[in-house]
Amino acid sequence: MSQTFQETLCRLWTLDRDVLAIAWLSLRVSLMAVGIGLLLGIPLGALIAVARFPGRGAVVGLLNTFMGLPPVIVGLVLYLALSRSGPLGPFGLLFTPGAMVAAQAVLATPLVAALTRQVVADAEAHLGEQLRSLRLPALRRAGVLIYDTRFSLVTAALAAFGRAISEIGAVLVVGGNIDGHTRTMTTAISLETQKGDLSLALALGLVLMGLVLSVNAAVAVLRGHAARAYG
Amino acid sequence: MSAPFAIQLDEVSLARDGRTILDRLSVGIPARGVTALIGPNGAGKSVTLRIIDGLLRPDSGSVRLAPGRRAFVFQRPALVRASAAANLALGLAALTLSRRERAERVAAALERVGLSDRANDAATRFSGGEQQRLVLARAWAMQPDLLLLDEPTASLDPAATETIESLIAEMARAGTTVLLVSHNLGQVARLAEEVVVLSAGRAAERGPTRSVLFSPRTAEARAYLTGELPWTSFAAAS
């Protein structure tokens, strides 16, 4: 066991190329997926919070359910869609980082939308009447409320990042865990553990934890500054 | 309409959760000056303002409004986490104004409430009095024909209240019709020419401020006014 730890530290100390390449791919894929999730999820969640339409309760319920989408099911559905005979087959995305971004974006979007809806609905309770009284259309009201809650929405981004970077089922199915191409930290940790290369698995695990901690810490500092400025 | 009413409510009723809030309320609000809407808690004052502004739809009855722009100042200042200037500009977002006109109006409004030097500060960090001044400045910048005020000075100190009242009076003098909901009878006496007393969702009494406050004719108005003190200092002074 102590030998494993020594090897792990050595791999981290020497910045093992494999570890770096895998970490970089994971980070890239997850950040892109979160970016897409934020672009789609924030306006969607805010509009659901602001608009009044028949069946709104059902939409909110569905959204909350989608927050807990099983990654492996998302992977499977995307696999079918992206496979050669599937509707998105001609794009040739299966077993590429693009497919992994798509899978993680599918997981991140409802999470961002549901959290945004909650945050914006709370702000709407305070500001909604005033914004409607100013005769602002629903889209504009949603925009104002997104701006007002921007510091709280950072939490939604963090939650989405956490879900994306730690997810394994979907990226494994649509990415294929191909060495040097679609191998991410989570799929590599799983594989290396099975192969018995515990030092590499552990090194990757530590890098993964370090990444998540760094992102959270950076965001917490930024958020603290912003909150002090705006209350 | 025989009289020049800015607002005419006819037989307006509203119930929520089985409770009657407005009960066939009929009242006309004159097109000039300040009219105060007073009455005990739960009489339907705030709901009436919201119905007039279109934020609530009555179950029955009709609401007729003279054409023109409306502004609503709520009891709790509703400000976005942005600069004071941005919050003012938000009030002008739905108006057709050039960028320059908008900037001029924002600057003039901030100047009017003495907050010019804080244009770029976060509005949500302002004190309660400053926030309410800002919200009223936003309404002022909109140059409304009708200004609806829901207890605009409820939680403010006397100095802040005076600033707000002078701004309301100035807007009324400039031709804005003001409908003020207030529990502060001193304020009502200082600002309003007309008073409507609401009780249990109906207009119990209406008339010139002095006559309603000093010699209420109806039992409901008397019951409300005798429970509302102190305004005897005003009576002694006038």
HADDOCK unambig.tbl for C-alpha pairs under 7 A between the chains (distance, minus, plus):
assign (segid A and resid 126 and name CA) (segid B and resid 78 and name CA) 6.83 0.50 0.50
assign (segid A and resid 127 and name CA) (segid B and resid 78 and name CA) 5.50 0.50 0.50
assign (segid A and resid 130 and name CA) (segid B and resid 78 and name CA) 6.42 0.50 0.50
assign (segid A and resid 133 and name CA) (segid B and resid 53 and name CA) 6.91 0.50 0.50
assign (segid A and resid 133 and name CA) (segid B and resid 55 and name CA) 6.94 0.50 0.50
assign (segid A and resid 133 and name CA) (segid B and resid 72 and name CA) 6.60 0.50 0.50
assign (segid A and resid 134 and name CA) (segid B and resid 91 and name CA) 6.01 0.50 0.50
assign (segid A and resid 134 and name CA) (segid B and resid 94 and name CA) 6.94 0.50 0.50
assign (segid A and resid 135 and name CA) (segid B and resid 94 and name CA) 6.22 0.50 0.50
assign (segid A and resid 136 and name CA) (segid B and resid 94 and name CA) 5.97 0.50 0.50
assign (segid A and resid 148 and name CA) (segid B and resid 80 and name CA) 5.41 0.50 0.50
assign (segid A and resid 148 and name CA) (segid B and resid 81 and name CA) 5.06 0.50 0.50
assign (segid A and resid 229 and name CA) (segid B and resid 122 and name CA) 6.88 0.50 0.50
assign (segid A and resid 230 and name CA) (segid B and resid 81 and name CA) 5.82 0.50 0.50
assign (segid A and resid 230 and name CA) (segid B and resid 122 and name CA) 5.45 0.50 0.50
assign (segid A and resid 230 and name CA) (segid B and resid 124 and name CA) 6.03 0.50 0.50
assign (segid A and resid 230 and name CA) (segid B and resid 125 and name CA) 6.15 0.50 0.50
assign (segid A and resid 231 and name CA) (segid B and resid 124 and name CA) 6.19 0.50 0.50
assign (segid A and resid 231 and name CA) (segid B and resid 125 and name CA) 6.07 0.50 0.50
